[in-house]
Amino acid sequence: MRRFLLLAAAGAAAVTAGVAVATARSRSAPGGGWLARLFFMTNGLPSGPLGWLGARWQPIEHRPVYATMAGELDLQPDDDLLDVGCGSAAMLQRHAAHVRHVAGLDLSDIPVGLAQRRLADRIAAGTAEIVKGDALALPWPDGRFSVVTAQYLLEFVPDPLKALSEMQRVLRPGGRAVLTFGLATKDASLSGTKTAWGFPHWSEADARRLMEEAGFGDVSVSPPPSTYFTAQLARGVKPAAPVVAVAAETPALAESRRV
């Protein structure tokens, strides 16, 4: 009970301080209103008191999201899984314990520290890694993973196509990706615009186009699977290496070889 009261008090203080900071920053920084900046500080790139609170709240708030994504990913024991924008690695801990190797990447020190503590045993055993890094420049070689996922990551990066291309690069041929892809909209004029909270709308056509431009094949995009799960889902597969066709030997070519 005492721990709960302390956390509640800290949370109240964090919210008060965070709102003040976010409001102050929004007056001088370009782009987005104070709501968007507040949302970014808690959910996009956690920082300051609000980021501390948000990074601890997300594993509770997103529990249904993690379960849905795990079902979509259909993880197998021989998979090597990368979660881009992994937060505190709650999804990796809860739904990928049976996977051969897991990796998580986040740009914020707060969730990276939480994730490293959460997966400390697996990291020590060499079956997990948590890295601070940029989704636009993933620090792994081509073809490292069999599965890539990102939940509420593309909604915050400055260049979604670049992030998608990096995910496709680190997948091995035949590897699969399942990603959240912003708020679904059937109004093409809204695609690419953002809500007051800074969360983007993408039409199914634009989501599909971005996936295909990044090099994914077998792309499918579907509406949110539940009223809680607000983002649409995009799935894709990295095509196998192209087969180089060998021309059949013609009689003339065969004759020339005998000369």
Secondary structure, 3 states (H helix, E strand, C coil): CHHHHHHHHHHHHHHHHHHHHHHHHHHHCCCCCHHHHHHHHHHHCCCHHHHHHHHHHHHHHCHHHHHHHHHHHCCCCCCEEEEECCCCCHHHHHHCCCCCEEEEEECCHHHHHHHHHHCHHHHHHCCEEEEECCCCCCCCCCCCEEEEEECCCCCCCCCHHHHHHHHHHHEEEEEEEEEEEEEEECCHHHCCCECCCCCEEEEHHHHHHHHHHCCCEEEEEECCCCCCCCEEEEEEECCCCCCCCCCCCCHHHHHHHHC
